[in-house]
């Protein structure tokens, strides 16, 4: 893999990473509730999911999944239901948040362990993302060179771009809500994020392979 190919991948994945999707929206929702620190565990789970995606592509499992319509459908609906459940939970927590004192609102941030597993589950139950990766990555791999090193390099670039993008979104979300965390606006923002997660779940359910 030459530098021009790697640069092209960097630009391509940057455009992918900054495009709002379920993963980005989940990070933002966690940052608005628990600050940047509250989003770190979820980001870690999402990146572990990305690692497993790269392993699937490198071992051919992603290509196998592309031929298994039943597995794709099951994963798709599990992911859709889970996104919908997260959205409903976020909206429900916003109503409970209104009834507590401002100093008590921190209790509504998701525990780190749960956030990690939620991020991982969001990533792994999105077969559309796996199929996208399996279609994108081979275009940047030189078949005349060892695949492992190239996959590893692309993964490092992917993680670096994803982390930069997610940290930026989390920082902006946390700073934007800090001044009005106890106001009605923060409550409505949580409801909006919840509704958006439900919307992403519906869109995933309607996705055709």
N, C-alpha and C positions, 0 to 999 in steps of 0.2 A: 504494500500500500504506500503510494507516494504522498508527498505533502499536499498536493493539489486535491487529491481524492479526500484526504482527511479534512482539509479546509472546507470542502464542499459539504461533507457530512456535518461538520460543526455548524455551518450556516443553516443547513436543512433542519437539524435537530433543535437548534435555537428557535426556529420558527414554530416547530412542533411544541416545544416546552412552554413558550409564552402564550400559546393558544389555550384559552380557558376550557377546562374539561372537568370531569368528576374529581380527579386527583388534586388539581389546583383549587377547586372550590372547597374540597375537604380541608386542605391546608389553611385556606383563608378563614373558614368557619372556626377552625380550632384557634387560630391566632386572635380572632375577635373575642373569643371567650377566655383564653388563657395567656394571651400575649405570644411573642415569638417562641418563648420557651415552651409554651403549651402546644406548639405545633411540631416540635422537634421529633417526638416519638412517632407521630404520624408520618412525617417525612422519611424517617428511618424505615418504617414498614413499607412505604411505597417503593423505596429504593431496593429493599430486599426482593420485592415483587419484580422489579426490573431485572435484577440479577437472575432470578429464576427464568424470566423471559429469554434472556440472552443464552442461558444454558439450554433452554428448549430449542432455540433457533440453531445453536451450535451442534446439538445432538440429533437434530432432525425431528424432534417431537412436535415442533410447531407445524411443520409440513404435514405430519401425520394427523394432527388435530384438524387441519384444513379439510381433510377428506372425511372426517367423522362428524356428520351433520348432527347426530343425536347428542354427542358430547358438547358440541358448540351450542346447541339449543339449551341444554340443561345449564351450562355455565352462564349463558346469557340471561336466563330467567332468574337464576340465583343472584347474579349481580344486580339485576333490575330490582328485585324484591329488597335486597340489602340496601341499595341506594335509597329506595323509597322509605324503608324503615329508619335510616339515618335522618332523612329529611323530616319525617314525622316526629322523631325524637327531638330534633333541634327546635322545631316549632313548639312542641309541647313544653320543652324546658324554658322557652321564652315567656310562656304564660306563668310558669312557676316563679321565674325570675322577678316578675313585677310585684310579687307579694312579699319579697324579702327586703331587708335593709341593704343599702349600697355596699356595706362592708361584708355582706354575706354572699355577694354575687360570685366570688371566686370559686365557691363550691360547685358551680355548674360547669367548670372546665373538666374535660374528660381525663381520668387518670392516665398516666403515661403508658402503662402496660396495655390498657384497653385501646388507647389511641394507636399504639404500634400495630396491634393486631387488626384494628379497623383499616388502617392504611394498607396493610398487606392484603387483606381480604378484598378491598376495593380494587386493587391492582390485579389480583389473581382471578377475580370473577368478571373480568372485562375481556372476553375472548377477542373482541374487536381490536383491542390494543395489541394483543399477541399476534394476531394475523397481520396487523399493520407492520409490526416490527419484523415479522418473518418475510414480508414482501419488500421492506425497505433495506434491511441490512445486507442481503446478498448483492445489491447493486454497488456496494462500496467494498466488497471483498474480492481480492485478486485470487482467482482459482489456482494460479501457478505458485502461490506461496502458502506456507502453513496457516491453516484457518485459526488455530487457537490464539496465536499472538494477535491476529487482526481483530478477532472477536473481543479479546481482552482490551485492546486499545480503544475500540469503539465503545465498549462499556465504560471505560474510564472517562472518555469524552462525554458520554451520555449522562453519567452521574454528576460530573462537574457542571454541566449545563443545567441539569434538573435542579441541583442544589442551589445554584445561583438564582435560578428563576423562582423556586419555591421560597427561598429566604427573602427575596425581594418582595414577593406577594405577601408573605407573612409579616414582614416589617411594615409595609405600607398599611396593611389591614390593622395591625396592632396600634400604630401611631394614629391612624385615622379614627379609631374608636376610643382611644385613651381619654380624649377630652370630653366625650359624651357617653362613656361606658354606662353611667347610671341613668341616662336619659331615655326617653321613649324611642329615640331614633335607633339606639343600639338594639332595642328589643325588636323593632321592625326590620333591622338588618338581619338579625338571626332568622326571623321568619322568612325573609327573602331568600337567604342562603338555603334554608330548609326546603322551600318551594322549588328552588333551582335544582337541588339534589333529587327531588321527586321527579322533576322534569327530565333530568339526565337518565333516571331509572326508566321512565316511560320510553325515552328515545332508544335506550339500549334494548328494551324489550321488543321494540319494533324493528330493530336492525336485522337486515337480511345478510347472510354470509356472501 
